[in-house]
Amino acid sequence: MEERGGYIYIVFSQTPYKMGRFIRAITHGTFNHVSVALDGELTEMYSFARLKRDTPFCGGFVHEGAERYRFRGRTAKISICGVYVGEEVAQKVRGSIKEMELRRDTYIYNLLSALLVPLRKKAYARDSYTCVEFVSAILKIAGVGLLCECYTASELYAQLQDHEIYRGEFPAEASIVDESYAEHVSIPRRITSSAKQFGCLLHRIF
């Protein structure tokens, strides 16, 4: 994809996993996930999501690789919205995300907020986001105003669709390789890591 100076890229996706299909079903939306890319090649793409393929309930701040968008012969359908913010603001966004990446171990996925989406509610916790909350926060840093608060990826897309520059399958040549994402996680470890993170989330909320 052609690089555009002064742009940030918001990437909406239909991820090829059971959890993605479930989220789309309960939200009645086209997309279930959203990310921020700092370049048109999608090599610097960030979001809040599961840490490993086997841990759908244990997540945090992630530098996303292509493996998240291809699974068992299926490739995610995506939409890329290029939002012009100017070079100075784009660098500000880059700096904010790079700071988060340096502190990535302190960030956790806001599972409770995700569970409250059907009720149109959010749970606010320190250093914790859903993918939609994260991208909304980045857009706020960039000075991009939203008409209303968004709870789902599709609602956010509805406000940015006029900026769409690509729609189709996740590009074959795009993104980095993150082989660690596919590492097997045992069932006992999945349970303990998810329970530990949810306990941490509750502690931050209450």
Residue pairs with C-beta under 8 A, 6 or more apart in sequence:
1 40
1 41
1 42
1 80
1 165
1 166
1 171
1 174
2 40
3 39
3 40
3 41
4 40
4 82
4 84
5 87
5 90
6 84
6 85
6 86
6 87
6 89
6 90
7 40
7 82
7 83
7 84
7 85
7 90
8 36
8 37
8 38
8 82
8 83
8 85
8 90
8 93
8 138
8 142
9 36
9 37
9 38
9 39
9 40
9 42
9 80
9 81
9 82
9 83
10 34
10 35
10 36
10 37
10 80
10 81
10 83
10 135
10 139
10 156
10 160
10 163
11 34
11 35
11 36
11 37
11 42
11 45
11 78
11 79
11 80
11 81
12 30
12 31
12 33
12 34
12 78
12 79
12 80
12 81
12 153
12 154
12 156
12 157
13 31
13 32
13 33
13 34
13 35
13 69
13 76
13 77
13 78
13 79
13 153
13 170
14 20
14 24
14 30
14 31
14 32
14 33
14 76
14 77
14 78
15 32
15 33
15 68
15 69
15 76
16 69
16 70
16 71
16 72
16 74
16 75
16 76
17 53
17 56
17 71
19 32
19 50
19 56
20 32
20 33
21 32
23 29
23 32
23 33
24 30
24 31
24 32
26 117
26 118
27 117
27 118
27 152
27 154
28 154
29 152
29 153
29 154
29 155
30 154
30 157
31 79
31 152
31 153
31 154
31 157
32 153
33 47
33 49
33 131
33 153
34 47
34 131
34 132
34 135
34 153
34 156
34 157
35 45
35 46
35 47
35 64
35 131
35 135
36 45
36 46
36 47
36 93
36 97
36 134
36 135
36 138
37 44
37 45
37 46
37 80
38 44
38 45
38 46
38 90
38 93
38 94
38 97
40 82
41 173
41 174
41 175
42 80
42 171
42 174
42 175
43 174
43 175
43 176
44 63
45 63
45 64
45 175
46 61
46 62
46 63
46 64
46 97
46 100
46 101
46 134
47 61
47 62
47 64
47 131
47 134
47 135
48 59
48 60
48 61
48 62
48 107
48 109
48 110
48 129
48 130
48 131
48 133
48 134
49 59
49 62
49 64
49 68
49 109
49 131
50 56
50 57
50 58
50 59
50 62
50 109
51 58
51 59
51 60
51 62
52 58
52 180
52 181
52 182
52 183
52 185
53 67
53 71
53 181
53 182
54 184
54 185
54 190
55 185
55 190
55 193
55 194
57 111
57 190
57 194
57 197
57 198
58 109
58 190
58 193
58 194
58 197
59 108
59 109
59 111
59 197
60 104
60 105
60 107
60 108
60 109
61 100
61 101
61 104
61 107
61 134
62 104
63 101
63 176
63 178
64 175
64 178
65 175
65 176
65 177
65 178
65 181
66 170
66 174
66 175
66 176
66 177
66 178
67 177
67 178
67 179
67 181
67 182
68 76
68 178
68 181
69 75
69 76
69 78
69 170
69 175
70 76
70 170
75 169
75 170
76 169
76 170
77 167
77 168
77 169
77 170
78 166
78 167
78 168
78 169
78 170
79 157
79 161
79 164
79 166
79 167
80 164
80 165
80 166
80 167
81 157
81 160
81 161
81 163
81 164
81 165
82 163
82 165
83 139
83 142
83 144
83 160
83 163
85 93
85 142
85 143
85 144
89 142
89 143
90 142
92 141
92 142
93 138
93 141
93 142
96 138
96 141
97 138
100 107
103 127
106 127
107 127
107 128
107 129
108 127
108 128
108 197
108 200
108 201
108 204
109 128
109 129
109 130
109 197
110 123
110 125
110 128
110 129
110 130
110 133
110 201
111 197
111 198
111 201
112 123
112 125
112 198
112 201
112 202
112 205
113 121
113 122
113 123
113 124
113 125
113 128
113 129
113 130
113 133
114 130
116 122
116 123
117 130
117 151
117 152
120 151
122 133
122 151
123 205
124 205
125 201
125 204
125 205
126 204
127 204
128 201
128 204
129 137
131 153
132 150
132 151
132 152
132 153
132 155
132 156
135 156
136 146
136 149
136 150
136 156
139 146
146 156
146 159
147 159
148 159
150 156
150 159
185 193
